[in-house]
Amino acid sequence: PPRVVCSSSCYRTETDTGREPWGLYRVHQFTKVEMFGLTAAERGSESEELLQEFLGLQRQIFSELGLHFR
């Protein structure tokens, strides 16, 4: 199946209380990498197999970088 990786800059608000419409608006900037894949539904298990492949790649990358993950 086709596999694609993309990287994008993202912004997330510091707090999300929704109660304070005025004042400081702080955001955190970070870069994220996402993996996408497109599978057929011939056997019914292709999507799960691709997910497990992506999870294995993520575990390998994080382990080699010495980063903690769950």
PDB file of N, H, CA, C and O in Angstrom:
ATOM      1  N   PRO A   1       0.827  -1.204   0.000  1.00  0.00           N
ATOM      2  CA  PRO A   1       0.000   0.000   0.000  1.00  0.00           C
ATOM      3  C   PRO A   1       0.866   1.260   0.000  1.00  0.00           C
ATOM      4  O   PRO A   1       1.973   1.246   0.539  1.00  0.00           O
ATOM      5  N   PRO A   2       0.380   2.339  -0.592  1.00  0.00           N
ATOM      6  CA  PRO A   2       1.135   3.600  -0.567  1.00  0.00           C
ATOM      7  C   PRO A   2       1.298   4.113   0.862  1.00  0.00           C
ATOM      8  O   PRO A   2       0.371   4.061   1.670  1.00  0.00           O
ATOM      9  N   ARG A   3       2.502   4.609   1.150  1.00  0.00           N
ATOM     10  H   ARG A   3       3.255   4.651   0.493  1.00  0.00           H
ATOM     11  CA  ARG A   3       2.805   5.179   2.468  1.00  0.00           C
ATOM     12  C   ARG A   3       3.352   6.584   2.263  1.00  0.00           C
ATOM     13  O   ARG A   3       4.189   6.803   1.387  1.00  0.00           O
ATOM     14  N   VAL A   4       2.887   7.531   3.061  1.00  0.00           N
ATOM     15  H   VAL A   4       2.207   7.353   3.773  1.00  0.00           H
ATOM     16  CA  VAL A   4       3.287   8.930   2.922  1.00  0.00           C
ATOM     17  C   VAL A   4       3.614   9.478   4.310  1.00  0.00           C
ATOM     18  O   VAL A   4       2.954   9.144   5.294  1.00  0.00           O
ATOM     19  N   VAL A   5       4.639  10.321   4.370  1.00  0.00           N
ATOM     20  H   VAL A   5       5.175  10.592   3.570  1.00  0.00           H
ATOM     21  CA  VAL A   5       5.006  11.008   5.610  1.00  0.00           C
ATOM     22  C   VAL A   5       4.946  12.499   5.339  1.00  0.00           C
ATOM     23  O   VAL A   5       5.413  12.961   4.298  1.00  0.00           O
ATOM     24  N   CYS A   6       4.376  13.255   6.264  1.00  0.00           N
ATOM     25  H   CYS A   6       3.997  12.879   7.109  1.00  0.00           H
ATOM     26  CA  CYS A   6       4.367  14.707   6.112  1.00  0.00           C
ATOM     27  C   CYS A   6       4.755  15.357   7.435  1.00  0.00           C
ATOM     28  O   CYS A   6       4.570  14.784   8.508  1.00  0.00           O
ATOM     29  N   SER A   7       5.283  16.538   7.334  1.00  0.00           N
ATOM     30  H   SER A   7       5.433  17.005   6.462  1.00  0.00           H
ATOM     31  CA  SER A   7       5.698  17.312   8.496  1.00  0.00           C
ATOM     32  C   SER A   7       4.991  18.659   8.439  1.00  0.00           C
ATOM     33  O   SER A   7       4.861  19.253   7.369  1.00  0.00           O
ATOM     34  N   SER A   8       4.534  19.139   9.594  1.00  0.00           N
ATOM     35  H   SER A   8       4.640  18.657  10.463  1.00  0.00           H
ATOM     36  CA  SER A   8       3.857  20.430   9.607  1.00  0.00           C
ATOM     37  C   SER A   8       4.102  21.142  10.930  1.00  0.00           C
ATOM     38  O   SER A   8       4.303  20.508  11.966  1.00  0.00           O
ATOM     39  N   SER A   9       4.081  22.462  10.877  1.00  0.00           N
ATOM     40  H   SER A   9       3.917  22.977  10.036  1.00  0.00           H
ATOM     41  CA  SER A   9       4.166  23.270  12.090  1.00  0.00           C
ATOM     42  C   SER A   9       2.767  23.389  12.681  1.00  0.00           C
ATOM     43  O   SER A   9       1.795  23.625  11.963  1.00  0.00           O
ATOM     44  N   CYS A  10       2.676  23.225  13.987  1.00  0.00           N
ATOM     45  H   CYS A  10       3.464  23.034  14.571  1.00  0.00           H
ATOM     46  CA  CYS A  10       1.376  23.264  14.658  1.00  0.00           C
ATOM     47  C   CYS A  10       1.433  24.228  15.830  1.00  0.00           C
ATOM     48  O   CYS A  10       2.501  24.519  16.368  1.00  0.00           O
ATOM     49  N   TYR A  11       0.273  24.710  16.209  1.00  0.00           N
ATOM     50  H   TYR A  11      -0.595  24.473  15.771  1.00  0.00           H
ATOM     51  CA  TYR A  11       0.143  25.620  17.330  1.00  0.00           C
ATOM     52  C   TYR A  11      -0.982  25.125  18.218  1.00  0.00           C
ATOM     53  O   TYR A  11      -2.057  24.774  17.733  1.00  0.00           O
ATOM     54  N   ARG A  12      -0.734  25.098  19.512  1.00  0.00           N
ATOM     55  H   ARG A  12       0.140  25.383  19.906  1.00  0.00           H
ATOM     56  CA  ARG A  12      -1.745  24.647  20.469  1.00  0.00           C
ATOM     57  C   ARG A  12      -1.843  25.682  21.579  1.00  0.00           C
ATOM     58  O   ARG A  12      -0.830  26.182  22.068  1.00  0.00           O
ATOM     59  N   THR A  13      -3.053  25.994  21.967  1.00  0.00           N
ATOM     60  H   THR A  13      -3.877  25.588  21.570  1.00  0.00           H
ATOM     61  CA  THR A  13      -3.227  26.961  23.058  1.00  0.00           C
ATOM     62  C   THR A  13      -2.700  26.370  24.356  1.00  0.00           C
ATOM     63  O   THR A  13      -2.728  25.157  24.565  1.00  0.00           O
ATOM     64  N   GLU A  14      -2.220  27.254  25.223  1.00  0.00           N
ATOM     65  H   GLU A  14      -2.198  28.240  25.053  1.00  0.00           H
ATOM     66  CA  GLU A  14      -1.637  26.797  26.481  1.00  0.00           C
ATOM     67  C   GLU A  14      -2.697  26.227  27.410  1.00  0.00           C
ATOM     68  O   GLU A  14      -2.490  25.174  28.014  1.00  0.00           O
ATOM     69  N   THR A  15      -3.818  26.904  27.530  1.00  0.00           N
ATOM     70  H   THR A  15      -3.986  27.759  27.039  1.00  0.00           H
ATOM     71  CA  THR A  15      -4.918  26.402  28.351  1.00  0.00           C
ATOM     72  C   THR A  15      -6.197  26.459  27.529  1.00  0.00           C
ATOM     73  O   THR A  15      -6.323  27.261  26.604  1.00  0.00           O
ATOM     74  N   ASP A  16      -7.110  25.622  27.870  1.00  0.00           N
ATOM     75  H   ASP A  16      -7.008  24.970  28.621  1.00  0.00           H
ATOM     76  CA  ASP A  16      -8.366  25.571  27.123  1.00  0.00           C
ATOM     77  C   ASP A  16      -9.531  25.618  28.101  1.00  0.00           C
ATOM     78  O   ASP A  16     -10.356  24.705  28.144  1.00  0.00           O
ATOM     79  N   THR A  17      -9.590  26.690  28.885  1.00  0.00           N
ATOM     80  H   THR A  17      -8.920  27.431  28.849  1.00  0.00           H
ATOM     81  CA  THR A  17     -10.674  26.785  29.866  1.00  0.00           C
ATOM     82  C   THR A  17     -11.975  27.233  29.224  1.00  0.00           C
ATOM     83  O   THR A  17     -13.056  26.812  29.635  1.00  0.00           O
ATOM     84  N   GLY A  18     -11.866  28.101  28.201  1.00  0.00           N
ATOM     85  H   GLY A  18     -10.988  28.443  27.867  1.00  0.00           H
ATOM     86  CA  GLY A  18     -13.061  28.591  27.542  1.00  0.00           C
ATOM     87  C   GLY A  18     -13.840  29.604  28.346  1.00  0.00           C
ATOM     88  O   GLY A  18     -14.868  30.096  27.882  1.00  0.00           O
ATOM     89  N   ARG A  19     -13.375  29.933  29.551  1.00  0.00           N
ATOM     90  H   ARG A  19     -12.540  29.533  29.929  1.00  0.00           H
ATOM     91  CA  ARG A  19     -14.101  30.862  30.414  1.00  0.00           C
ATOM     92  C   ARG A  19     -13.580  32.288  30.329  1.00  0.00           C
ATOM     93  O   ARG A  19     -14.254  33.219  30.769  1.00  0.00           O
ATOM     94  N   GLU A  20     -12.383  32.471  29.768  1.00  0.00           N
ATOM     95  H   GLU A  20     -11.835  31.715  29.411  1.00  0.00           H
ATOM     96  CA  GLU A  20     -11.769  33.789  29.745  1.00  0.00           C
ATOM     97  C   GLU A  20     -11.611  34.268  28.306  1.00  0.00           C
ATOM     98  O   GLU A  20     -10.633  33.917  27.646  1.00  0.00           O
ATOM     99  N   PRO A  21     -12.547  35.058  27.814  1.00  0.00           N
ATOM    100  CA  PRO A  21     -12.479  35.499  26.416  1.00  0.00           C
ATOM    101  C   PRO A  21     -11.486  36.626  26.186  1.00  0.00           C
ATOM    102  O   PRO A  21     -11.278  37.017  25.037  1.00  0.00           O
ATOM    103  N   TRP A  22     -10.861  37.169  27.233  1.00  0.00           N
ATOM    104  H   TRP A  22     -11.030  36.851  28.167  1.00  0.00           H
ATOM    105  CA  TRP A  22      -9.907  38.264  27.069  1.00  0.00           C
ATOM    106  C   TRP A  22      -8.621  37.911  27.816  1.00  0.00           C
ATOM    107  O   TRP A  22      -8.546  36.898  28.511  1.00  0.00           O
ATOM    108  N   GLY A  23      -7.618  38.763  27.660  1.00  0.00           N
ATOM    109  H   GLY A  23      -7.679  39.586  27.096  1.00  0.00           H
ATOM    110  CA  GLY A  23      -6.351  38.560  28.367  1.00  0.00           C
ATOM    111  C   GLY A  23      -5.305  37.941  27.461  1.00  0.00           C
ATOM    112  O   GLY A  23      -5.410  38.017  26.237  1.00  0.00           O
ATOM    113  N   LEU A  24      -4.288  37.326  28.067  1.00  0.00           N
ATOM    114  H   LEU A  24      -4.203  37.264  29.061  1.00  0.00           H
ATOM    115  CA  LEU A  24      -3.198  36.722  27.305  1.00  0.00           C
ATOM    116  C   LEU A  24      -3.673  35.481  26.555  1.00  0.00           C
ATOM    117  O   LEU A  24      -4.450  34.672  27.063  1.00  0.00           O
ATOM    118  N   TYR A  25      -3.182  35.369  25.348  1.00  0.00           N
ATOM    119  H   TYR A  25      -2.551  36.027  24.936  1.00  0.00           H
ATOM    120  CA  TYR A  25      -3.468  34.177  24.551  1.00  0.00           C
ATOM    121  C   TYR A  25      -2.127  33.559  24.212  1.00  0.00           C
ATOM    122  O   TYR A  25      -1.429  34.045  23.321  1.00  0.00           O
ATOM    123  N   ARG A  26      -1.756  32.497  24.904  1.00  0.00           N
ATOM    124  H   ARG A  26      -2.323  32.102  25.628  1.00  0.00           H
ATOM    125  CA  ARG A  26      -0.461  31.882  24.712  1.00  0.00           C
ATOM    126  C   ARG A  26      -0.610  30.603  23.905  1.00  0.00           C
ATOM    127  O   ARG A  26      -1.563  29.842  24.076  1.00  0.00           O
ATOM    128  N   VAL A  27       0.348  30.390  23.028  1.00  0.00           N
ATOM    129  H   VAL A  27       1.121  31.009  22.889  1.00  0.00           H
ATOM    130  CA  VAL A  27       0.339  29.165  22.232  1.00  0.00           C
ATOM    131  C   VAL A  27       1.720  28.528  22.273  1.00  0.00           C
ATOM    132  O   VAL A  27       2.728  29.206  22.470  1.00  0.00           O
ATOM    133  N   HIS A  28       1.748  27.237  22.088  1.00  0.00           N
ATOM    134  H   HIS A  28       0.929  26.686  21.928  1.00  0.00           H
ATOM    135  CA  HIS A  28       2.986  26.483  21.961  1.00  0.00           C
ATOM    136  C   HIS A  28       3.129  26.090  20.500  1.00  0.00           C
ATOM    137  O   HIS A  28       2.186  25.596  19.882  1.00  0.00           O
ATOM    138  N   GLN A  29       4.307  26.313  19.960  1.00  0.00           N
ATOM    139  H   GLN A  29       5.073  26.714  20.462  1.00  0.00           H
ATOM    140  CA  GLN A  29       4.568  25.906  18.585  1.00  0.00           C
ATOM    141  C   GLN A  29       5.377  24.615  18.613  1.00  0.00           C
ATOM    142  O   GLN A  29       6.321  24.487  19.393  1.00  0.00           O
ATOM    143  N   PHE A  30       5.015  23.668  17.773  1.00  0.00           N
ATOM    144  H   PHE A  30       4.249  23.772  17.139  1.00  0.00           H
ATOM    145  CA  PHE A  30       5.761  22.425  17.671  1.00  0.00           C
ATOM    146  C   PHE A  30       5.638  21.897  16.245  1.00  0.00           C
ATOM    147  O   PHE A  30       4.754  22.302  15.491  1.00  0.00           O
ATOM    148  N   THR A  31       6.516  21.012  15.902  1.00  0.00           N
ATOM    149  H   THR A  31       7.234  20.683  16.514  1.00  0.00           H
ATOM    150  CA  THR A  31       6.487  20.387  14.586  1.00  0.00           C
ATOM    151  C   THR A  31       6.064  18.942  14.771  1.00  0.00           C
ATOM    152  O   THR A  31       6.575  18.248  15.650  1.00  0.00           O
ATOM    153  N   LYS A  32       5.141  18.490  13.951  1.00  0.00           N
ATOM    154  H   LYS A  32       4.726  19.053  13.237  1.00  0.00           H
ATOM    155  CA  LYS A  32       4.720  17.096  14.066  1.00  0.00           C
ATOM    156  C   LYS A  32       4.934  16.390  12.741  1.00  0.00           C
ATOM    157  O   LYS A  32       4.901  16.997  11.670  1.00  0.00           O
ATOM    158  N   VAL A  33       5.151  15.099  12.848  1.00  0.00           N
ATOM    159  H   VAL A  33       5.177  14.606  13.718  1.00  0.00           H
ATOM    160  CA  VAL A  33       5.320  14.245  11.683  1.00  0.00           C
ATOM    161  C   VAL A  33       4.193  13.229  11.724  1.00  0.00           C
ATOM    162  O   VAL A  33       3.959  12.591  12.751  1.00  0.00           O
ATOM    163  N   GLU A  34       3.499  13.081  10.615  1.00  0.00           N
ATOM    164  H   GLU A  34       3.689  13.599   9.781  1.00  0.00           H
ATOM    165  CA  GLU A  34       2.393  12.129  10.546  1.00  0.00           C
ATOM    166  C   GLU A  34       2.656  11.124   9.442  1.00  0.00           C
ATOM    167  O   GLU A  34       3.225  11.458   8.402  1.00  0.00           O
ATOM    168  N   MET A  35       2.236   9.890   9.677  1.00  0.00           N
ATOM    169  H   MET A  35       1.774   9.619  10.522  1.00  0.00           H
ATOM    170  CA  MET A  35       2.363   8.835   8.681  1.00  0.00           C
ATOM    171  C   MET A  35       0.962   8.459   8.195  1.00  0.00           C
ATOM    172  O   MET A  35       0.041   8.273   8.990  1.00  0.00           O
ATOM    173  N   PHE A  36       0.829   8.356   6.903  1.00  0.00           N
ATOM    174  H   PHE A  36       1.577   8.507   6.257  1.00  0.00           H
ATOM    175  CA  PHE A  36      -0.452   7.993   6.293  1.00  0.00           C
ATOM    176  C   PHE A  36      -0.256   6.788   5.394  1.00  0.00           C
ATOM    177  O   PHE A  36       0.811   6.606   4.809  1.00  0.00           O
ATOM    178  N   GLY A  37      -1.268   5.982   5.287  1.00  0.00           N
ATOM    179  H   GLY A  37      -2.136   6.130   5.762  1.00  0.00           H
ATOM    180  CA  GLY A  37      -1.235   4.843   4.381  1.00  0.00           C
ATOM    181  C   GLY A  37      -2.616   4.596   3.812  1.00  0.00           C
ATOM    182  O   GLY A  37      -3.628   4.910   4.439  1.00  0.00           O
ATOM    183  N   LEU A  38      -2.645   4.033   2.624  1.00  0.00           N
ATOM    184  H   LEU A  38      -1.823   3.778   2.115  1.00  0.00           H
ATOM    185  CA  LEU A  38      -3.907   3.736   1.954  1.00  0.00           C
ATOM    186  C   LEU A  38      -3.949   2.248   1.675  1.00  0.00           C
ATOM    187  O   LEU A  38      -3.077   1.721   0.984  1.00  0.00           O
ATOM    188  N   THR A  39      -4.955   1.564   2.205  1.00  0.00           N
ATOM    189  H   THR A  39      -5.663   1.993   2.766  1.00  0.00           H
ATOM    190  CA  THR A  39      -5.045   0.117   2.033  1.00  0.00           C
ATOM    191  C   THR A  39      -6.350  -0.261   1.345  1.00  0.00           C
ATOM    192  O   THR A  39      -7.327   0.488   1.360  1.00  0.00           O
ATOM    193  N   ALA A  40      -6.335  -1.430   0.750  1.00  0.00           N
ATOM    194  H   ALA A  40      -5.542  -2.038   0.737  1.00  0.00           H
ATOM    195  CA  ALA A  40      -7.550  -2.006   0.171  1.00  0.00           C
ATOM    196  C   ALA A  40      -8.227  -2.849   1.251  1.00  0.00           C
ATOM    197  O   ALA A  40      -7.619  -3.158   2.275  1.00  0.00           O
ATOM    198  N   ALA A  41      -9.455  -3.210   1.024  1.00  0.00           N
ATOM    199  H   ALA A  41      -9.949  -2.959   0.192  1.00  0.00           H
ATOM    200  CA  ALA A  41     -10.185  -4.021   2.004  1.00  0.00           C
ATOM    201  C   ALA A  41     -10.469  -5.402   1.430  1.00  0.00           C
ATOM    202  O   ALA A  41     -11.599  -5.887   1.483  1.00  0.00           O
ATOM    203  N   GLU A  42      -9.437  -6.028   0.883  1.00  0.00           N
ATOM    204  H   GLU A  42      -8.519  -5.634   0.840  1.00  0.00           H
ATOM    205  CA  GLU A  42      -9.635  -7.346   0.269  1.00  0.00           C
ATOM    206  C   GLU A  42      -9.799  -8.452   1.303  1.00  0.00           C
ATOM    207  O   GLU A  42     -10.696  -9.287   1.187  1.00  0.00           O
ATOM    208  N   ARG A  43      -8.932  -8.458   2.317  1.00  0.00           N
ATOM    209  H   ARG A  43      -8.204  -7.780   2.411  1.00  0.00           H
ATOM    210  CA  ARG A  43      -9.002  -9.491   3.352  1.00  0.00           C
ATOM    211  C   ARG A  43      -9.682  -8.990   4.619  1.00  0.00           C
ATOM    212  O   ARG A  43     -10.144  -9.790   5.432  1.00  0.00           O
ATOM    213  N   GLY A  44      -9.748  -7.663   4.794  1.00  0.00           N
ATOM    214  H   GLY A  44      -9.372  -7.013   4.133  1.00  0.00           H
ATOM    215  CA  GLY A  44     -10.349  -7.103   5.995  1.00  0.00           C
ATOM    216  C   GLY A  44      -9.354  -6.830   7.103  1.00  0.00           C
ATOM    217  O   GLY A  44      -9.732  -6.268   8.131  1.00  0.00           O
ATOM    218  N   SER A  45      -8.087  -7.209   6.933  1.00  0.00           N
ATOM    219  H   SER A  45      -7.779  -7.666   6.098  1.00  0.00           H
ATOM    220  CA  SER A  45      -7.091  -6.998   7.982  1.00  0.00           C
ATOM    221  C   SER A  45      -5.961  -6.070   7.534  1.00  0.00           C
ATOM    222  O   SER A  45      -5.014  -5.843   8.287  1.00  0.00           O
ATOM    223  N   GLU A  46      -6.050  -5.537   6.329  1.00  0.00           N
ATOM    224  H   GLU A  46      -6.819  -5.721   5.717  1.00  0.00           H
ATOM    225  CA  GLU A  46      -4.978  -4.703   5.786  1.00  0.00           C
ATOM    226  C   GLU A  46      -4.737  -3.447   6.623  1.00  0.00           C
ATOM    227  O   GLU A  46      -3.591  -3.070   6.866  1.00  0.00           O
ATOM    228  N   SER A  47      -5.807  -2.807   7.057  1.00  0.00           N
ATOM    229  H   SER A  47      -6.738  -3.113   6.860  1.00  0.00           H
ATOM    230  CA  SER A  47      -5.685  -1.578   7.833  1.00  0.00           C
ATOM    231  C   SER A  47      -4.964  -1.840   9.157  1.00  0.00           C
ATOM    232  O   SER A  47      -4.075  -1.078   9.539  1.00  0.00           O
ATOM    233  N   GLU A  48      -5.335  -2.896   9.849  1.00  0.00           N
ATOM    234  H   GLU A  48      -6.057  -3.515   9.539  1.00  0.00           H
ATOM    235  CA  GLU A  48      -4.694  -3.247  11.121  1.00  0.00           C
ATOM    236  C   GLU A  48      -3.222  -3.602  10.904  1.00  0.00           C
ATOM    237  O   GLU A  48      -2.375  -3.228  11.715  1.00  0.00           O
ATOM    238  N   GLU A  49      -2.909  -4.312   9.830  1.00  0.00           N
ATOM    239  H   GLU A  49      -3.597  -4.615   9.171  1.00  0.00           H
ATOM    240  CA  GLU A  49      -1.522  -4.675   9.534  1.00  0.00           C
ATOM    241  C   GLU A  49      -0.673  -3.431   9.275  1.00  0.00           C
ATOM    242  O   GLU A  49       0.464  -3.347   9.738  1.00  0.00           O
ATOM    243  N   LEU A  50      -1.223  -2.467   8.537  1.00  0.00           N
ATOM    244  H   LEU A  50      -2.147  -2.535   8.161  1.00  0.00           H
ATOM    245  CA  LEU A  50      -0.495  -1.237   8.257  1.00  0.00           C
ATOM    246  C   LEU A  50      -0.302  -0.427   9.540  1.00  0.00           C
ATOM    247  O   LEU A  50       0.760   0.162   9.745  1.00  0.00           O
ATOM    248  N   LEU A  51      -1.314  -0.394  10.399  1.00  0.00           N
ATOM    249  H   LEU A  51      -2.176  -0.872  10.232  1.00  0.00           H
ATOM    250  CA  LEU A  51      -1.188   0.298  11.684  1.00  0.00           C
ATOM    251  C   LEU A  51      -0.065  -0.321  12.504  1.00  0.00           C
ATOM    252  O   LEU A  51       0.740   0.406  13.087  1.00  0.00           O
ATOM    253  N   GLN A  52       0.005  -1.639  12.560  1.00  0.00           N
ATOM    254  H   GLN A  52      -0.650  -2.229  12.087  1.00  0.00           H
ATOM    255  CA  GLN A  52       1.063  -2.308  13.318  1.00  0.00           C
ATOM    256  C   GLN A  52       2.434  -2.015  12.718  1.00  0.00           C
ATOM    257  O   GLN A  52       3.411  -1.875  13.454  1.00  0.00           O
ATOM    258  N   GLU A  53       2.519  -1.922  11.398  1.00  0.00           N
ATOM    259  H   GLU A  53       1.725  -2.036  10.801  1.00  0.00           H
ATOM    260  CA  GLU A  53       3.777  -1.559  10.745  1.00  0.00           C
ATOM    261  C   GLU A  53       4.201  -0.148  11.154  1.00  0.00           C
ATOM    262  O   GLU A  53       5.365   0.077  11.487  1.00  0.00           O
ATOM    263  N   PHE A  54       3.265   0.799  11.130  1.00  0.00           N
ATOM    264  H   PHE A  54       2.320   0.615  10.859  1.00  0.00           H
ATOM    265  CA  PHE A  54       3.565   2.176  11.525  1.00  0.00           C
ATOM    266  C   PHE A  54       3.992   2.238  12.996  1.00  0.00           C
ATOM    267  O   PHE A  54       4.942   2.944  13.333  1.00  0.00           O
ATOM    268  N   LEU A  55       3.303   1.510  13.863  1.00  0.00           N
ATOM    269  H   LEU A  55       2.531   0.937  13.589  1.00  0.00           H
ATOM    270  CA  LEU A  55       3.662   1.499  15.283  1.00  0.00           C
ATOM    271  C   LEU A  55       5.062   0.932  15.487  1.00  0.00           C
ATOM    272  O   LEU A  55       5.818   1.429  16.322  1.00  0.00           O
ATOM    273  N   GLY A  56       5.412  -0.109  14.727  1.00  0.00           N
ATOM    274  H   GLY A  56       4.797  -0.513  14.049  1.00  0.00           H
ATOM    275  CA  GLY A  56       6.750  -0.678  14.807  1.00  0.00           C
ATOM    276  C   GLY A  56       7.813   0.321  14.377  1.00  0.00           C
ATOM    277  O   GLY A  56       8.869   0.421  15.002  1.00  0.00           O
ATOM    278  N   LEU A  57       7.530   1.062  13.304  1.00  0.00           N
ATOM    279  H   LEU A  57       6.672   0.981  12.797  1.00  0.00           H
ATOM    280  CA  LEU A  57       8.464   2.095  12.847  1.00  0.00           C
ATOM    281  C   LEU A  57       8.634   3.175  13.908  1.00  0.00           C
ATOM    282  O   LEU A  57       9.750   3.626  14.165  1.00  0.00           O
ATOM    283  N   GLN A  58       7.529   3.591  14.524  1.00  0.00           N
ATOM    284  H   GLN A  58       6.622   3.224  14.315  1.00  0.00           H
ATOM    285  CA  GLN A  58       7.600   4.623  15.558  1.00  0.00           C
ATOM    286  C   GLN A  58       8.421   4.138  16.750  1.00  0.00           C
ATOM    287  O   GLN A  58       9.253   4.879  17.273  1.00  0.00           O
ATOM    288  N   ARG A  59       8.191   2.899  17.181  1.00  0.00           N
ATOM    289  H   ARG A  59       7.515   2.297  16.756  1.00  0.00           H
ATOM    290  CA  ARG A  59       8.957   2.347  18.305  1.00  0.00           C
ATOM    291  C   ARG A  59      10.446   2.320  17.981  1.00  0.00           C
ATOM    292  O   ARG A  59      11.275   2.664  18.823  1.00  0.00           O
ATOM    293  N   GLN A  60      10.780   1.913  16.771  1.00  0.00           N
ATOM    294  H   GLN A  60      10.106   1.633  16.087  1.00  0.00           H
ATOM    295  CA  GLN A  60      12.171   1.842  16.353  1.00  0.00           C
ATOM    296  C   GLN A  60      12.818   3.232  16.344  1.00  0.00           C
ATOM    297  O   GLN A  60      13.927   3.405  16.849  1.00  0.00           O
ATOM    298  N   ILE A  61      12.132   4.206  15.778  1.00  0.00           N
ATOM    299  H   ILE A  61      11.231   4.065  15.368  1.00  0.00           H
ATOM    300  CA  ILE A  61      12.663   5.568  15.709  1.00  0.00           C
ATOM    301  C   ILE A  61      12.863   6.142  17.102  1.00  0.00           C
ATOM    302  O   ILE A  61      13.929   6.683  17.397  1.00  0.00           O
ATOM    303  N   PHE A  62      11.855   6.035  17.967  1.00  0.00           N
ATOM    304  H   PHE A  62      10.989   5.595  17.728  1.00  0.00           H
ATOM    305  CA  PHE A  62      11.961   6.586  19.313  1.00  0.00           C
ATOM    306  C   PHE A  62      13.043   5.882  20.124  1.00  0.00           C
ATOM    307  O   PHE A  62      13.760   6.534  20.883  1.00  0.00           O
ATOM    308  N   SER A  63      13.175   4.568  19.982  1.00  0.00           N
ATOM    309  H   SER A  63      12.593   4.038  19.365  1.00  0.00           H
ATOM    310  CA  SER A  63      14.198   3.822  20.710  1.00  0.00           C
ATOM    311  C   SER A  63      15.587   4.241  20.269  1.00  0.00           C
ATOM    312  O   SER A  63      16.466   4.446  21.107  1.00  0.00           O
ATOM    313  N   GLU A  64      15.799   4.370  18.962  1.00  0.00           N
ATOM    314  H   GLU A  64      15.086   4.203  18.282  1.00  0.00           H
ATOM    315  CA  GLU A  64      17.110   4.767  18.452  1.00  0.00           C
ATOM    316  C   GLU A  64      17.477   6.195  18.862  1.00  0.00           C
ATOM    317  O   GLU A  64      18.656   6.513  19.014  1.00  0.00           O
ATOM    318  N   LEU A  65      16.478   7.049  19.041  1.00  0.00           N
ATOM    319  H   LEU A  65      15.519   6.791  18.917  1.00  0.00           H
ATOM    320  CA  LEU A  65      16.731   8.413  19.485  1.00  0.00           C
ATOM    321  C   LEU A  65      16.865   8.512  21.007  1.00  0.00           C
ATOM    322  O   LEU A  65      17.236   9.563  21.530  1.00  0.00           O
ATOM    323  N   GLY A  66      16.565   7.430  21.710  1.00  0.00           N
ATOM    324  H   GLY A  66      16.264   6.576  21.285  1.00  0.00           H
ATOM    325  CA  GLY A  66      16.642   7.438  23.168  1.00  0.00           C
ATOM    326  C   GLY A  66      15.511   8.194  23.829  1.00  0.00           C
ATOM    327  O   GLY A  66      15.666   8.695  24.942  1.00  0.00           O
ATOM    328  N   LEU A  67      14.367   8.285  23.153  1.00  0.00           N
ATOM    329  H   LEU A  67      14.242   7.878  22.248  1.00  0.00           H
ATOM    330  CA  LEU A  67      13.211   9.008  23.689  1.00  0.00           C
ATOM    331  C   LEU A  67      12.234   8.037  24.334  1.00  0.00           C
ATOM    332  O   LEU A  67      12.100   6.895  23.896  1.00  0.00           O
ATOM    333  N   HIS A  68      11.560   8.494  25.368  1.00  0.00           N
ATOM    334  H   HIS A  68      11.669   9.422  25.724  1.00  0.00           H
ATOM    335  CA  HIS A  68      10.535   7.682  26.034  1.00  0.00           C
ATOM    336  C   HIS A  68       9.224   7.810  25.257  1.00  0.00           C
ATOM    337  O   HIS A  68       8.933   8.855  24.675  1.00  0.00           O
ATOM    338  N   PHE A  69       8.449   6.743  25.257  1.00  0.00           N
ATOM    339  H   PHE A  69       8.685   5.894  25.729  1.00  0.00           H
ATOM    340  CA  PHE A  69       7.167   6.762  24.546  1.00  0.00           C
ATOM    341  C   PHE A  69       6.220   5.766  25.193  1.00  0.00           C
ATOM    342  O   PHE A  69       6.634   4.870  25.929  1.00  0.00           O
ATOM    343  N   ARG A  70       4.929   5.946  24.896  1.00  0.00           N
ATOM    344  H   ARG A  70       4.593   6.674  24.298  1.00  0.00           H
ATOM    345  CA  ARG A  70       3.885   5.018  25.345  1.00  0.00           C
ATOM    346  C   ARG A  70       3.088   4.595  24.148  1.00  0.00           C
ATOM    347  O   ARG A  70       2.148   3.811  24.278  1.00  0.00           O
TER     348      ARG A  70
END
